[in-house]
Amino acid sequence: RGNYNAGGGAAFAQFLNSHCVSQNVSAGSAVLEGDHYVLNGTKIFITNAGYASVYIIFAMTDKAAGTKGISAFIVEKDFPGFSVGKKEKKMGIRGSATCELIMENCIVPKENLLGKEGKGFAIAMKTLDGGRIGIASQALGIGEGAVEETIKYVQERKQFGKRLSQMQNTQFQLADMHTRMKAAQFLVYSAACKKQAYVEAEMAGKKGESYSADAAMAKLFAAEAASDVTRRAVQLYGGYGYTREYPVERMMRDAKITEIYEGTSEVQRMVIAANLGVK
């Protein structure tokens, strides 16, 4: 139903879509009944929930098969049995809605199965690799923005008869902040290039080189760098940094989520260690 790009694992651009991996990719069940599946379960912390027209839902079609029993479905917001639950009151990223999704005997046409039954986990993991580069880019933008705002502020703010920018501690802090974000930029760009090479190889019918570890390293470093840099920015602003008069307090709140969603920093370390053969 609808005009879908099934090969890409998401909806075409005319739809605002939401990829519902949630905290547990196997949460929920899907049972085939004739020409449709019946989905039951809930998904939490879903970005764009309530605003998206199309959702990619992962559910168990064969619980006995473990991760090989997970399948992916294209679910439209007006399908019977599909509803949006409570909206989360978040610390940061308040510009996007984060809600719960509820499926109570949700009717999904058989043709809305994405790929084949049992391939949902593989789809989710591939999507996460690319998504982690996206989150790393988000962290990079937040961190770089904090550096830029802080440079402007310290060149204007005066303490003890001179600008904050003239104080050695301020200069040292900004040097560290800029260096961390520049290092993050290189990791993010490198991971993005690796992904592009992978996509081009796959499109040419060749086996692309995995970029999972590159994506994990980019997200880990950029997210932690952004959190550190925004915290330092607030500190350099002093009392004003703790007010909403300036943007750095929002940047600090927004940066924190990049260490959590699309896989926590701890998960990224696990991915990196596994790539090194550490068990």
Summary of the structure (lengths in Angstrom):
residues: 279
radius of gyration: 21.8
end to end distance: 44.5
largest distance: 79.2
contacts: 895
relative contact order: 0.12
helix: 51%
strand: 23%
